[in-house]
Amino acid sequence: PELEDIFNEFSKFHFPDFEFHSVMMNKSFICPPHRDSKNIGESILVCCGDYQGGKTAVDIDGKIHKFDPRLAPVKFNGSKYLHWTEPFEGKRYSLVFFTNFRNIYK
C-alpha cells in the first residue's frame, strides 16, 4: 500500500490508458515458462537494473518473440500466451502491472 501512489504516478506517465489493480515486484527472478492462470487481460512488464541478458520471451501462436523490458514497457496477455525470462547475470528488477480474478471478485 505504501507504493500505490508511486505505481499510479509511474503508470500515468508511461502507459496512461492501461487499467490495473495489482503490481508484482521481482528482484533477480528467472521466471520459468508459464501462463498467468488467474489474470484477466493484458499485463505490462517493465524492468531495470544492471544486468545482461534477461529478455522476456513470449510464445505467440508458436512463434517466440523476445523483448527487452528495459527499453520500453512490454504489454501482452500473460494468461493467453506462454512466457518466461531468459537467463541473465546481474541484478534485474521487474514490475508487472496486471489485474486478476481476486481483484475483481472480492
Stockholm file with secondary structure:
# STOCKHOLM 1.0

chainA/1-106         PELEDIFNEFSKFHFPDFEFHSVMMNKSFICPPHRDSKNIGESILVCCGDYQGGKTAVDIDGKIHKFDPRLAPVKFNGSKYLHWTEPFEGKRYSLVFFTNFRNIYK
#=GR chainA/1-106 SS CTTHHHHHHHHHHHCTTCCCSEEEEEESCCCCSBCCTTBCSCEEEEEESSEEECCEEEEETTEEEEECTTTSCEEECTTTSEEEECCEEECCEEEEEECBHHHHCC
#=GC SS_cons         CTTHHHHHHHHHHHCTTCCCSEEEEEESCCCCSBCCTTBCSCEEEEEESSEEECCEEEEETTEEEEECTTTSCEEECTTTSEEEECCEEECCEEEEEECBHHHHCC
//
